[in-house]
């Protein structure tokens, strides 16, 4: 099927769907004998029989161990690339998580890396041979852009292709294996959701196919959570890294907004800086978050990307108020929506709370200061209808605003940040521990409350999520309540039913003050280890 600049969304969708499916070899497709798939497909990659014993061992490692195994020549980069090409193909068939897929490019790159290691005896960068998945929306030197005729959307942006190396946006050298592009999908209606949806259908949760994978980096979340990737790159302007990481039982890190380079990320919202987004890693371990960030910042990306603050990675400078352990303040609920019973259980040792009821009103009004007109024009270009959750977010305190009105909103934002900082300092803590959302992954089409993640976009605090190791079970008790904090609180509380949310992972979130990114990841390592026990 030929795609032209004037093609409507249906033509574009069918073209990309056909192209993606054609890249998956028949021997990597799930046999009919294993269909219909079970509700929980989180172990499908390892158990369906498409991967051999060695490949199962490969996809069981985190990125740090995988890098060491490749450099130590336990596995070749080609073996690793092949294992993850299979794994990504399987996971896409289970959850519809991929936007594009690059088997030929990945294997060619892996072969070159093996040759270089053999020739020099040295790894090509700190992530030598580690496959990386990229959220849809990054400009890359391979693949295609759904909003352009095929082949016209892939532009070289000084190393966006290099997410596997010393800088995925930096010195222009690539040191990894670019494997898949996944994430928010590519149909325009999938923007600004805590879900990942398009008119090809939703991306579902690998632990429960009736639930969402989150968003907007939900393709990354499902792919990594289901074992189809070991390390990925997402974006976050309201929770789009942390929400899908939490819902899919993986780790995710949103840095302070200017700490990691953002150049090369496609958006219809360029110039909108009232609430600044961030790019960050998603993966399987706390140490992989640090591995990724340290690798990126070691390349000094601020010398190319003018929006990136020139601040090297300084983990050795982290100091705790409590001496050898961080002092933790716990937010039990945000005063707007109380966590559902399983999330409350995950926070049963909480010792205090902070309230942030004003946060959602301010942050929602700052997302679309043009009334959403640029987004609407982009969708109209292909005659694409509006999905319900897109319509909902664009109606949340959204209207065209004058420059003076935007200035006033930013003034309110700054006042809120100052007040929040004052509360943080008064509490005399190192780190906040809180829910990443009201509960486990919601049912499809129902994700509307962002307060637990968006608050840290509003105050621009670095924050991360981690899996607790707990999941929803039929033993969970449905608690009754006589009073509610508001309409959202009632709807979310009454929606909970263990039978509907069965197997869904439960995660927690931590945050520190602005620019304390090293402290967040140090705390992530310590706290997640204790919680997971």
C-alpha positions as a Python dict, from the first residue, in 0.01 Angstrom:
ca = {
    (1, 'X'): (0, 0, 0),
    (2, 'X'): (139, 342, -95),
    (3, 'X'): (124, 619, 163),
    (4, 'X'): (123, 979, 45),
    (5, 'X'): (127, 1307, 232),
    (6, 'X'): (-248, 1342, 166),
    (7, 'X'): (-344, 994, 288),
    (8, 'X'): (-606, 979, 561),
    (9, 'X'): (-551, 801, 890),
    (10, 'X'): (-711, 475, 773),
    (11, 'X'): (-468, 440, 483),
    (12, 'X'): (-172, 525, 703),
    (13, 'X'): (-287, 281, 972),
    (14, 'X'): (-330, -10, 734),
    (15, 'X'): (4, 58, 567),
    (16, 'X'): (197, 61, 891),
    (17, 'X'): (15, -240, 1031),
    (18, 'X'): (92, -444, 719),
    (19, 'X'): (455, -331, 711),
    (20, 'X'): (509, -421, 1076),
    (21, 'X'): (346, -762, 1049),
    (22, 'X'): (550, -844, 738),
    (23, 'X'): (873, -806, 937),
    (24, 'X'): (785, -1087, 1179),
    (25, 'X'): (897, -1427, 1043),
    (26, 'X'): (632, -1698, 1042),
    (27, 'X'): (840, -1916, 1275),
    (28, 'X'): (828, -1638, 1536),
    (29, 'X'): (450, -1617, 1532),
    (30, 'X'): (250, -1769, 1816),
    (31, 'X'): (96, -2095, 1690),
    (32, 'X'): (-280, -2137, 1675),
    (33, 'X'): (-248, -2424, 1921),
    (34, 'X'): (-163, -2170, 2195),
    (35, 'X'): (-461, -1945, 2121),
    (36, 'X'): (-667, -1799, 2268),
    (37, 'X'): (-396, -1652, 2488),
    (38, 'X'): (-440, -1659, 2866),
    (39, 'X'): (-536, -1349, 3064),
    (40, 'X'): (-180, -1324, 3202),
    (41, 'X'): (78, -1335, 2922),
    (42, 'X'): (368, -1197, 3127),
    (43, 'X'): (563, -1525, 3093),
    (44, 'X'): (462, -1599, 2733),
    (45, 'X'): (798, -1492, 2588),
    (46, 'X'): (979, -1752, 2799),
    (47, 'X'): (719, -2027, 2785),
    (48, 'X'): (576, -2032, 2431),
    (49, 'X'): (866, -2240, 2293),
    (50, 'X'): (989, -1993, 2029),
    (51, 'X'): (1302, -1905, 2230),
    (52, 'X'): (1559, -2176, 2301),
    (53, 'X'): (1717, -2233, 2643),
    (54, 'X'): (2005, -1991, 2583),
    (55, 'X'): (1770, -1721, 2459),
    (56, 'X'): (1547, -1760, 2764),
    (57, 'X'): (1855, -1708, 2982),
    (58, 'X'): (1945, -1396, 2784),
    (59, 'X'): (1603, -1233, 2820),
    (60, 'X'): (1602, -1310, 3193),
    (61, 'X'): (1892, -1068, 3265),
    (62, 'X'): (1869, -699, 3343),
    (63, 'X'): (2063, -455, 3122),
    (64, 'X'): (2361, -433, 3358),
    (65, 'X'): (2417, -809, 3370),
    (66, 'X'): (2346, -839, 2998),
    (67, 'X'): (2608, -576, 2915),
    (68, 'X'): (2863, -759, 3131),
    (69, 'X'): (2776, -1094, 2971),
    (70, 'X'): (2827, -954, 2620),
    (71, 'X'): (3153, -779, 2707),
    (72, 'X'): (3268, -1094, 2889),
    (73, 'X'): (3185, -1290, 2570),
    (74, 'X'): (2938, -1519, 2743),
    (75, 'X'): (2693, -1415, 2472),
    (76, 'X'): (2756, -1244, 2141),
    (77, 'X'): (2569, -928, 2045),
    (78, 'X'): (2412, -1125, 1758),
    (79, 'X'): (2281, -1390, 1999),
    (80, 'X'): (2134, -1117, 2219),
    (81, 'X'): (1980, -930, 1928),
    (82, 'X'): (1822, -1249, 1795),
    (83, 'X'): (1677, -1337, 2135),
    (84, 'X'): (1519, -995, 2174),
    (85, 'X'): (1394, -978, 1817),
    (86, 'X'): (1204, -1298, 1892),
    (87, 'X'): (1089, -1171, 2231),
    (88, 'X'): (966, -838, 2093),
    (89, 'X'): (774, -1013, 1815),
    (90, 'X'): (605, -1244, 2066),
    (91, 'X'): (516, -961, 2303),
    (92, 'X'): (368, -754, 2021),
    (93, 'X'): (139, -1042, 1926),
    (94, 'X'): (20, -1057, 2287),
    (95, 'X'): (-19, -687, 2368),
    (96, 'X'): (3, -485, 2042),
    (97, 'X'): (295, -285, 2180),
    (98, 'X'): (514, -210, 1875),
    (99, 'X'): (510, 79, 1632),
    (100, 'X'): (798, -47, 1418),
    (101, 'X'): (1051, -328, 1418),
    (102, 'X'): (1406, -341, 1276),
    (103, 'X'): (1541, -697, 1254),
    (104, 'X'): (1781, -640, 963),
    (105, 'X'): (1928, -323, 1113),
    (106, 'X'): (1958, -479, 1459),
    (107, 'X'): (2141, -790, 1338),
    (108, 'X'): (2376, -590, 1116),
    (109, 'X'): (2460, -359, 1404),
    (110, 'X'): (2510, -652, 1641),
    (111, 'X'): (2748, -823, 1397),
    (112, 'X'): (2954, -504, 1371),
    (113, 'X'): (2973, -478, 1752),
    (114, 'X'): (3094, -837, 1776),
    (115, 'X'): (3361, -766, 1516),
    (116, 'X'): (3477, -454, 1701),
    (117, 'X'): (3499, -638, 2032),
    (118, 'X'): (3698, -915, 1867),
    (119, 'X'): (3927, -670, 1687),
    (120, 'X'): (4000, -429, 1974),
    (121, 'X'): (3928, -636, 2282),
    (122, 'X'): (3729, -339, 2415),
    (123, 'X'): (3355, -267, 2432),
    (124, 'X'): (3214, 6, 2209),
    (125, 'X'): (3070, 222, 2486),
    (126, 'X'): (2904, 153, 2822),
    (127, 'X'): (2597, -22, 2676),
    (128, 'X'): (2780, -238, 2424),
    (129, 'X'): (2532, -470, 2253),
    (130, 'X'): (2238, -398, 2482),
    (131, 'X'): (1912, -377, 2281),
    (132, 'X'): (1714, -58, 2337),
    (133, 'X'): (1349, 6, 2257),
    (134, 'X'): (1246, 361, 2172),
    (135, 'X'): (911, 522, 2236),
    (136, 'X'): (731, 635, 1921),
    (137, 'X'): (788, 1008, 1880),
    (138, 'X'): (1168, 1009, 1866),
    (139, 'X'): (1331, 1110, 1540),
    (140, 'X'): (1553, 827, 1427),
    (141, 'X'): (1776, 741, 1132),
    (142, 'X'): (1579, 428, 1053),
    (143, 'X'): (1215, 323, 1026),
    (144, 'X'): (945, 565, 918),
    (145, 'X'): (719, 840, 1045),
    (146, 'X'): (347, 771, 1028),
    (147, 'X'): (280, 1136, 949),
    (148, 'X'): (505, 1131, 643),
    (149, 'X'): (522, 922, 326),
    (150, 'X'): (718, 606, 409),
    (151, 'X'): (1089, 672, 429),
    (152, 'X'): (1056, 1050, 455),
    (153, 'X'): (1019, 1066, 830),
    (154, 'X'): (1348, 914, 934),
    (155, 'X'): (1589, 1202, 983),
    (156, 'X'): (1935, 1206, 1133),
    (157, 'X'): (1939, 1408, 1454),
    (158, 'X'): (2300, 1357, 1569),
    (159, 'X'): (2256, 1026, 1738),
    (160, 'X'): (1893, 974, 1826),
    (161, 'X'): (1959, 633, 1672),
    (162, 'X'): (2219, 580, 1934),
    (163, 'X'): (2010, 511, 2237),
    (164, 'X'): (2226, 210, 2305),
    (165, 'X'): (2549, 401, 2352),
    (166, 'X'): (2735, 671, 2536),
    (167, 'X'): (2466, 915, 2435),
    (168, 'X'): (2140, 852, 2265),
    (169, 'X'): (2151, 1222, 2189),
    (170, 'X'): (2503, 1344, 2208),
    (171, 'X'): (2836, 1282, 2039),
    (172, 'X'): (2688, 1100, 1742),
    (173, 'X'): (2842, 759, 1807),
    (174, 'X'): (2623, 451, 1840),
    (175, 'X'): (2719, 172, 2074),
    (176, 'X'): (2409, -41, 2110),
    (177, 'X'): (2167, -243, 1904),
    (178, 'X'): (1858, -54, 1794),
    (179, 'X'): (1591, -319, 1804),
    (180, 'X'): (1237, -190, 1810),
    (181, 'X'): (1042, 131, 1818),
    (182, 'X'): (749, 110, 2049),
    (183, 'X'): (531, 319, 2271),
    (184, 'X'): (247, 552, 2229),
    (185, 'X'): (172, 406, 1887),
    (186, 'X'): (163, 649, 1603),
    (187, 'X'): (-201, 745, 1547),
    (188, 'X'): (-247, 1098, 1671),
    (189, 'X'): (-529, 1024, 1914),
    (190, 'X'): (-285, 844, 2140),
    (191, 'X'): (-126, 1162, 2276),
    (192, 'X'): (-172, 1285, 2635),
    (193, 'X'): (-329, 963, 2763),
    (194, 'X'): (-255, 744, 3060),
    (195, 'X'): (-337, 468, 2812),
    (196, 'X'): (-197, 364, 2475),
    (197, 'X'): (-463, 342, 2208),
    (198, 'X'): (-518, 390, 1837),
    (199, 'X'): (-769, 282, 1579),
    (200, 'X'): (-570, -39, 1543),
    (201, 'X'): (-679, -116, 1897),
    (202, 'X'): (-535, -63, 2245),
    (203, 'X'): (-203, -182, 2383),
    (204, 'X'): (-298, -409, 2672),
    (205, 'X'): (-129, -510, 2994),
    (206, 'X'): (81, -831, 2981),
    (207, 'X'): (-35, -929, 3331),
    (208, 'X'): (-404, -890, 3252),
    (209, 'X'): (-518, -839, 2895),
    (210, 'X'): (-839, -666, 3006),
    (211, 'X'): (-640, -381, 3161),
    (212, 'X'): (-444, -92, 3014),
    (213, 'X'): (-67, -87, 2978),
    (214, 'X'): (-74, 280, 3076),
    (215, 'X'): (50, 572, 2875),
    (216, 'X'): (159, 747, 2698),
    (217, 'X'): (473, 527, 2698),
    (218, 'X'): (246, 225, 2732),
    (219, 'X'): (406, 35, 2444),
    (220, 'X'): (739, 57, 2626),
    (221, 'X'): (573, -52, 2949),
    (222, 'X'): (405, -356, 2796),
    (223, 'X'): (711, -454, 2591),
    (224, 'X'): (951, -444, 2887),
    (225, 'X'): (698, -577, 3139),
    (226, 'X'): (625, -876, 2917),
    (227, 'X'): (993, -953, 2853),
    (228, 'X'): (1021, -818, 2498),
    (229, 'X'): (1282, -552, 2582),
    (230, 'X'): (1540, -503, 2853),
    (231, 'X'): (1575, -123, 2846),
    (232, 'X'): (1371, 152, 2685),
    (233, 'X'): (1336, 528, 2647),
    (234, 'X'): (1012, 710, 2730),
    (235, 'X'): (889, 1066, 2772),
    (236, 'X'): (698, 1216, 3063),
    (237, 'X'): (495, 1538, 3091),
    (238, 'X'): (232, 1415, 3335),
    (239, 'X'): (333, 1060, 3423),
    (240, 'X'): (398, 899, 3085),
    (241, 'X'): (710, 712, 3201),
    (242, 'X'): (606, 641, 3559),
    (243, 'X'): (245, 539, 3495),
    (244, 'X'): (317, 260, 3243),
    (245, 'X'): (623, 150, 3440),
    (246, 'X'): (405, 116, 3749),
    (247, 'X'): (121, -64, 3572),
    (248, 'X'): (354, -315, 3404),
    (249, 'X'): (568, -395, 3707),
    (250, 'X'): (894, -237, 3590),
    (251, 'X'): (1120, 55, 3686),
    (252, 'X'): (1090, 402, 3535),
    (253, 'X'): (1265, 734, 3598),
    (254, 'X'): (1152, 1088, 3515),
    (255, 'X'): (1449, 1322, 3565),
    (256, 'X'): (1433, 1693, 3632),
    (257, 'X'): (1303, 1839, 3307),
    (258, 'X'): (1630, 1970, 3159),
    (259, 'X'): (1868, 1709, 3301),
    (260, 'X'): (1862, 1472, 3001),
    (261, 'X'): (1861, 1590, 2637),
    (262, 'X'): (1522, 1613, 2466),
    (263, 'X'): (1627, 1717, 2116),
    (264, 'X'): (1495, 1491, 1842),
    (265, 'X'): (1163, 1421, 2013),
    (266, 'X'): (874, 1496, 1777),
    (267, 'X'): (583, 1698, 1914),
    (268, 'X'): (304, 1926, 1801),
    (269, 'X'): (365, 2116, 2126),
    (270, 'X'): (710, 2259, 2050),
    (271, 'X'): (744, 2592, 2229),
    (272, 'X'): (505, 2492, 2509),
    (273, 'X'): (720, 2524, 2820),
    (274, 'X'): (461, 2599, 3087),
    (275, 'X'): (497, 2236, 3194),
    (276, 'X'): (822, 2092, 3062),
    (277, 'X'): (841, 1727, 2967),
    (278, 'X'): (1135, 1497, 3029),
    (279, 'X'): (1296, 1195, 2865),
    (280, 'X'): (1403, 903, 3080),
    (281, 'X'): (1468, 528, 3101),
    (282, 'X'): (1236, 235, 3167),
    (283, 'X'): (1375, -105, 3257),
    (284, 'X'): (1399, -406, 3486),
    (285, 'X'): (1614, -287, 3776),
    (286, 'X'): (1704, 19, 3977),
    (287, 'X'): (2066, -6, 3873),
    (288, 'X'): (1967, -3, 3506),
    (289, 'X'): (1817, 344, 3557),
    (290, 'X'): (2153, 469, 3685),
    (291, 'X'): (2339, 283, 3410),
    (292, 'X'): (2137, 457, 3140),
    (293, 'X'): (2155, 808, 3287),
    (294, 'X'): (2527, 789, 3363),
    (295, 'X'): (2596, 663, 3009),
    (296, 'X'): (2400, 949, 2853),
    (297, 'X'): (2551, 1225, 3067),
    (298, 'X'): (2905, 1089, 3030),
    (299, 'X'): (2879, 1196, 2665),
    (300, 'X'): (2824, 1562, 2767),
    (301, 'X'): (2509, 1601, 2552),
    (302, 'X'): (2468, 1966, 2657),
    (303, 'X'): (2746, 2052, 2411),
    (304, 'X'): (2503, 1970, 2128),
    (305, 'X'): (2156, 2008, 2277),
    (306, 'X'): (2118, 2367, 2394),
    (307, 'X'): (1817, 2283, 2611),
    (308, 'X'): (2018, 2036, 2819),
    (309, 'X'): (2169, 2167, 3145),
    (310, 'X'): (2545, 2108, 3164),
    (311, 'X'): (2544, 1901, 3481),
    (312, 'X'): (2753, 1581, 3495),
    (313, 'X'): (2630, 1276, 3685),
    (314, 'X'): (2743, 1298, 4051),
    (315, 'X'): (2626, 994, 4251),
    (316, 'X'): (2918, 1023, 4494),
    (317, 'X'): (2780, 1356, 4622),
    (318, 'X'): (2457, 1208, 4759),
    (319, 'X'): (2422, 1263, 5134),
    (320, 'X'): (2130, 1166, 5359),
    (321, 'X'): (1985, 1372, 5644),
    (322, 'X'): (1962, 1055, 5852),
    (323, 'X'): (2327, 962, 5804),
    (324, 'X'): (2362, 632, 5623),
    (325, 'X'): (1991, 599, 5536),
    (326, 'X'): (1748, 837, 5366),
    (327, 'X'): (1479, 1010, 5571),
    (328, 'X'): (1149, 925, 5403),
    (329, 'X'): (823, 1116, 5410),
    (330, 'X'): (518, 916, 5303),
    (331, 'X'): (216, 1055, 5120),
    (332, 'X'): (-73, 825, 5211),
    (333, 'X'): (-316, 1002, 4979),
    (334, 'X'): (-322, 1334, 4799),
    (335, 'X'): (-645, 1465, 4948),
    (336, 'X'): (-823, 1427, 4614),
    (337, 'X'): (-839, 1053, 4536),
    (338, 'X'): (-773, 793, 4804),
    (339, 'X'): (-576, 487, 4686),
    (340, 'X'): (-773, 169, 4628),
    (341, 'X'): (-735, -115, 4884),
    (342, 'X'): (-438, -294, 4722),
    (343, 'X'): (-244, 30, 4688),
    (344, 'X'): (-323, 118, 5049),
    (345, 'X'): (-181, -220, 5147),
    (346, 'X'): (139, -142, 4958),
    (347, 'X'): (168, 171, 5175),
    (348, 'X'): (64, 13, 5508),
    (349, 'X'): (385, 124, 5681),
    (350, 'X'): (337, 487, 5583),
    (351, 'X'): (407, 736, 5866),
    (352, 'X'): (270, 1061, 5731),
    (353, 'X'): (117, 1244, 5442),
    (354, 'X'): (133, 1567, 5247),
    (355, 'X'): (-167, 1709, 5071),
    (356, 'X'): (-158, 1856, 4723),
    (357, 'X'): (-521, 1914, 4633),
    (358, 'X'): (-451, 2226, 4423),
    (359, 'X'): (-198, 2059, 4196),
    (360, 'X'): (-430, 1907, 3936),
    (361, 'X'): (-622, 2226, 3873),
    (362, 'X'): (-306, 2421, 3794),
    (363, 'X'): (-122, 2158, 3595),
    (364, 'X'): (-418, 2068, 3373),
    (365, 'X'): (-468, 2430, 3277),
    (366, 'X'): (-105, 2457, 3170),
    (367, 'X'): (-95, 2159, 2931),
    (368, 'X'): (-291, 2311, 2642),
    (369, 'X'): (-255, 2688, 2664),
    (370, 'X'): (-362, 2719, 2299),
    (371, 'X'): (-689, 2537, 2373),
    (372, 'X'): (-549, 2229, 2201),
    (373, 'X'): (-566, 2394, 1856),
    (374, 'X'): (-234, 2256, 1728),
    (375, 'X'): (-330, 1903, 1824),
    (376, 'X'): (-671, 1942, 1660),
    (377, 'X'): (-514, 2071, 1336),
    (378, 'X'): (-269, 1778, 1324),
    (379, 'X'): (-555, 1531, 1361),
    (380, 'X'): (-772, 1712, 1106),
    (381, 'X'): (-497, 1680, 843),
    (382, 'X'): (-578, 1309, 811),
    (383, 'X'): (-946, 1338, 905),
    (384, 'X'): (-881, 1137, 1220),
    (385, 'X'): (-1166, 1116, 1474),
    (386, 'X'): (-1099, 1196, 1838),
    (387, 'X'): (-1074, 914, 2091),
    (388, 'X'): (-1276, 961, 2412),
    (389, 'X'): (-973, 1003, 2640),
    (390, 'X'): (-821, 1262, 2403),
    (391, 'X'): (-1147, 1456, 2411),
    (392, 'X'): (-1154, 1429, 2790),
    (393, 'X'): (-802, 1562, 2854),
    (394, 'X'): (-851, 1850, 2611),
    (395, 'X'): (-1163, 1954, 2802),
    (396, 'X'): (-988, 1967, 3140),
    (397, 'X'): (-970, 2341, 3210),
    (398, 'X'): (-853, 2386, 2850),
    (399, 'X'): (-918, 2698, 2646),
    (400, 'X'): (-722, 2939, 2426),
    (401, 'X'): (-531, 3179, 2651),
    (402, 'X'): (-370, 3513, 2590),
    (403, 'X'): (-4, 3574, 2668),
    (404, 'X'): (-104, 3760, 2984),
    (405, 'X'): (-321, 3469, 3096),
    (406, 'X'): (-34, 3227, 3038),
    (407, 'X'): (195, 3455, 3239),
    (408, 'X'): (-56, 3446, 3525),
    (409, 'X'): (-75, 3066, 3515),
    (410, 'X'): (304, 3040, 3522),
    (411, 'X'): (303, 3281, 3816),
    (412, 'X'): (61, 3049, 3997),
    (413, 'X'): (280, 2753, 3905),
    (414, 'X'): (585, 2920, 4058),
    (415, 'X'): (393, 3008, 4374),
    (416, 'X'): (280, 2648, 4408),
    (417, 'X'): (635, 2524, 4357),
    (418, 'X'): (761, 2754, 4631),
    (419, 'X'): (489, 2636, 4869),
    (420, 'X'): (558, 2270, 4791),
    (421, 'X'): (932, 2323, 4845),
    (422, 'X'): (857, 2487, 5180),
    (423, 'X'): (654, 2182, 5289),
    (424, 'X'): (934, 1952, 5179),
    (425, 'X'): (1197, 2148, 5371),
    (426, 'X'): (978, 2182, 5682),
    (427, 'X'): (933, 1804, 5688),
    (428, 'X'): (1314, 1772, 5693),
    (429, 'X'): (1314, 1466, 5467),
    (430, 'X'): (1531, 1334, 5185),
    (431, 'X'): (1270, 1165, 4973),
    (432, 'X'): (894, 1129, 4929),
    (433, 'X'): (737, 783, 4907),
    (434, 'X'): (387, 774, 4760),
    (435, 'X'): (155, 589, 4521),
    (436, 'X'): (211, 633, 4146),
    (437, 'X'): (-167, 628, 4103),
    (438, 'X'): (-489, 536, 4282),
    (439, 'X'): (-448, 164, 4220),
    (440, 'X'): (-333, -106, 3979),
    (441, 'X'): (-379, -85, 3602),
    (442, 'X'): (-733, 39, 3524),
    (443, 'X'): (-974, -119, 3279),
    (444, 'X'): (-933, 0, 2921),
    (445, 'X'): (-1071, 345, 2851),
    (446, 'X'): (-1108, 452, 3214),
    (447, 'X'): (-771, 613, 3307),
    (448, 'X'): (-841, 973, 3401),
    (449, 'X'): (-665, 1057, 3729),
    (450, 'X'): (-307, 1181, 3695),
    (451, 'X'): (-263, 1357, 4028),
    (452, 'X'): (-5, 1127, 4186),
    (453, 'X'): (236, 1162, 3893),
    (454, 'X'): (152, 1504, 3747),
    (455, 'X'): (225, 1679, 4076),
    (456, 'X'): (594, 1607, 4023),
    (457, 'X'): (579, 1751, 3671),
    (458, 'X'): (423, 2064, 3815),
    (459, 'X'): (697, 2111, 4076),
    (460, 'X'): (959, 1959, 3840),
    (461, 'X'): (1084, 1706, 4094),
    (462, 'X'): (1277, 1403, 3966),
    (463, 'X'): (1079, 1090, 4046),
    (464, 'X'): (1088, 716, 3987),
    (465, 'X'): (864, 413, 4026),
    (466, 'X'): (943, 56, 4120),
    (467, 'X'): (750, -271, 4151),
    (468, 'X'): (676, -386, 4506),
    (469, 'X'): (661, -751, 4407),
    (470, 'X'): (293, -760, 4506),
    (471, 'X'): (-2, -805, 4271),
    (472, 'X'): (-379, -806, 4296),
    (473, 'X'): (-522, -1140, 4411),
    (474, 'X'): (-869, -1275, 4478),
    (475, 'X'): (-784, -1266, 4849),
    (476, 'X'): (-786, -886, 4848),
    (477, 'X'): (-1079, -743, 5044),
    (478, 'X'): (-1319, -488, 4897),
    (479, 'X'): (-1346, -219, 5165),
    (480, 'X'): (-1661, -12, 5211),
    (481, 'X'): (-1662, 365, 5259),
    (482, 'X'): (-1935, 603, 5372),
    (483, 'X'): (-1778, 929, 5256),
    (484, 'X'): (-1570, 1038, 4960),
    (485, 'X'): (-1338, 1326, 4878),
    (486, 'X'): (-1521, 1403, 4554),
    (487, 'X'): (-1665, 1258, 4234),
    (488, 'X'): (-1331, 1121, 4108),
    (489, 'X'): (-1261, 959, 4443),
    (490, 'X'): (-1598, 782, 4446),
    (491, 'X'): (-1573, 660, 4085),
    (492, 'X'): (-1222, 522, 4125),
    (493, 'X'): (-1292, 357, 4460),
    (494, 'X'): (-1613, 192, 4343),
    (495, 'X'): (-1446, 67, 4024),
    (496, 'X'): (-1215, -164, 4219),
    (497, 'X'): (-1292, -535, 4211),
    (498, 'X'): (-1013, -793, 4267),
    (499, 'X'): (-1166, -1024, 4006),
    (500, 'X'): (-1137, -753, 3739),
    (501, 'X'): (-782, -649, 3831),
    (502, 'X'): (-642, -997, 3892),
    (503, 'X'): (-261, -1032, 3857),
    (504, 'X'): (-209, -656, 3807),
    (505, 'X'): (127, -545, 3959),
    (506, 'X'): (142, -292, 4243),
    (507, 'X'): (416, -29, 4240),
    (508, 'X'): (528, 272, 4444),
    (509, 'X'): (680, 609, 4357),
    (510, 'X'): (958, 815, 4509),
    (511, 'X'): (1058, 1178, 4448),
    (512, 'X'): (1322, 1428, 4559),
    (513, 'X'): (1362, 1800, 4510),
    (514, 'X'): (1454, 1955, 4177),
    (515, 'X'): (1803, 1865, 4046),
    (516, 'X'): (1842, 1588, 4304),
    (517, 'X'): (1828, 1320, 4036),
    (518, 'X'): (2123, 1129, 4180),
    (519, 'X'): (1949, 1118, 4518),
    (520, 'X'): (1631, 977, 4361),
    (521, 'X'): (1817, 689, 4199),
    (522, 'X'): (2023, 621, 4511),
    (523, 'X'): (1700, 610, 4713),
    (524, 'X'): (1539, 395, 4444),
    (525, 'X'): (1812, 136, 4484),
    (526, 'X'): (1787, 132, 4864),
    (527, 'X'): (1410, 153, 4906),
    (528, 'X'): (1314, -90, 4631),
    (529, 'X'): (1557, -348, 4770),
    (530, 'X'): (1397, -325, 5115),
    (531, 'X'): (1037, -323, 4990),
    (532, 'X'): (1092, -616, 4756),
    (533, 'X'): (1278, -793, 5037),
}
